[in-house]
Each structure stands twice: as structure tokens, then as C-alpha cells.
Amino acid sequence: MTTVGHEHLLIRPAHECEATEIARLNNLFAVEHLMLRRTPEQVALAIDDFLVAVDERGRIRACGALKEYSPSVAEVAAIAVAPEAQGNGLGREVVAAVEALAIKRGVMHVFALTLQPAFFEAIGYQRVDRARYPEKIRRDCLSCARRFACNEICFAKVLRVDAALAA
Ligand SMILES: CC(C)(COP(=O)(O)OP(=O)(O)OC[C@H]1O[C@@H](n2cnc3c(N)ncnc32)[C@H](O)[C@@H]1OP(=O)(O)O)[C@@H](O)C(=O)NCCC(=O)NCCS
């Protein structure tokens, strides 16, 4: 349980029955091109990779996912905080939970492609060249409608087990 602002929230693995609500939260920001659009079916297929932050009434206030590209590299993806819950440290907590999941799966190197560079800088990520992640480019970027006009910035972090234990 974590306290963010005045709310008590639990960050935990998502359940398949939450796929529609996760997609709805994600797609709030797809309209502004801040996130990739995801259907409930796409979320359901990857549900084991999703985490959610739920309030005491069971409402999803934030989500995030770990998308693995190789045994050692994964993307911190689908990070979204409900508009009314933003600015209270919940985004940071969700990314930390996704990082802890990465460590649990033995992945020590994570990256993110984002239009929110100040957020990732504030939470300890380093700006890097996306060419470091050819798996990502092959799997997602080459088929993306915005591939010739992409302004997403790539960030990366090498995770440390001791930091995760202390969190
Ligand atoms: C980006 C987002 C996840 C941040 O979540 P949040 O809960 O508001 O962020 P936090 O309160 O945890 O902020 C953590 C740090 O990042 C900074 N930060 C967060 N968003 C920021 C922004 N847009 N610009 C500048 N700094 C920002 C905060 O100031 C804070 O820094 P501090 O600890 O030094 O004070 C949230 O705004 C969101 O869901 N946005 C829409 C979807 C999106 O763009 N997702 C990212 C996809 S990769």
C-alpha cells in the first residue's frame, strides 16, 4: 500500500477483467499522441506484463507495463496516471514497481520511448540513442504510422538490485 496525495493506493499485477479499464486510461492519452493506442484485447493478451494502482474503492488510478524484447532488455511501457491523480508521485511509484518486476524477471536494463522527457529525467533515466534498441525498432517503429515524424525521446536505466530492495 502506498499513500499518494490523500489517497491510499495498492500497486499490484493487473487482472484480465481490468483490461477494458486499463485500455480506457491508456487511450485518454492516445488522443494527444502521448501514448500508443491499445485495445482491451491487446491489453488482455499482455495482462501478465501490466501493473495497476488501485484506490480503496478498487478504481484504477494508474497503470504501467514491462515489455520484454530480449532476456536482458525490456521497455517500461504504457505508463499512465489518471489526470486528477497526476503530480503526486504516483507516476514515479508505478515506474518503480515496473522496474521491480523487471528485476524479478532478471532484466536489469530498461528503456522508454516518451514525449515526457522531464518525467523520465526526474526519475533517474538517462537520455540515449534509440538505435541501441534495434529489437524495438523492428517490432514497433517500422510499422508505426508516425515512423517518419516520430519525436519520441529514448531514455534508459540500468537497474540495481540493492535499490529495488531498499524501495
Ligand atoms: C507522465 C506521467 C506518467 C507522470 O506521472 P505523475 O504521477 O504526474 O508524475 P510524478 O508526480 O510521479 O512526478 C515525478 C517527477 O517527475 C516530474 N514530472 C512529472 N511529469 C512532468 C512533466 N510533464 N514535466 C516536467 N516534470 C514532470 C515531477 O515534477 C516529479 O519530479 P520531482 O520528484 O523532482 O518533483 C503522467 O503525467 C501521465 O500519465 N501523463 C500522460 C501519459 C504519458 O505521457 N505517459 C508517459 C508515456 S511514456
The ligand as a Gaussian input file, in Angstrom:
#p B3LYP/6-31G(d) Opt

LIG

0 1
 C        3.954000      11.408000     -17.256000
 C        3.102000      10.918000     -16.078000
 C        3.128000       9.386000     -16.072000
 C        3.742000      11.462000     -14.788000
 O        3.011000      10.963000     -13.683000
 P        2.855000      11.840000     -12.325000
 O        2.246000      10.986000     -11.299000
 O        2.192000      13.117000     -12.665000
 O        4.400000      12.141000     -12.033000
 P        5.095000      12.225000     -10.582000
 O        4.246000      13.076000      -9.721000
 O        5.430000      10.851000     -10.118000
 O        6.413000      13.015000     -10.958000
 C        7.712000      12.508000     -10.719000
 C        8.703000      13.585000     -11.093000
 O        8.581000      13.885000     -12.482000
 C        8.316000      15.266000     -12.674000
 N        7.336000      15.383000     -13.782000
 C        6.267000      14.600000     -13.998000
 N        5.622000      14.980000     -15.126000
 C        6.299000      16.037000     -15.586000
 C        6.124000      16.865000     -16.715000
 N        5.143000      16.674000     -17.595000
 N        7.027000      17.870000     -16.901000
 C        8.027000      18.080000     -16.014000
 N        8.256000      17.298000     -14.930000
 C        7.400000      16.295000     -14.731000
 C        7.705000      15.744000     -11.367000
 O        7.900000      17.110000     -11.167000
 C        8.460000      14.900000     -10.365000
 O        9.730000      15.455000     -10.145000
 P       10.286000      15.704000      -8.643000
 O       10.186000      14.369000      -7.943000
 O       11.671000      16.165000      -8.861000
 O        9.360000      16.696000      -8.059000
 C        1.649000      11.458000     -16.135000
 O        1.689000      12.873000     -16.265000
 C        0.828000      10.891000     -17.281000
 O        0.176000       9.864000     -17.138000
 N        0.847000      11.588000     -18.442000
 C        0.061000      11.188000     -19.594000
 C        0.528000       9.877000     -20.187000
 C        2.004000       9.909000     -20.550000
 O        2.505000      10.838000     -21.176000
 N        2.695000       8.832000     -20.155000
 C        4.103000       8.650000     -20.432000
 C        4.193000       7.701000     -21.546000
 S        5.843000       7.178000     -21.794000

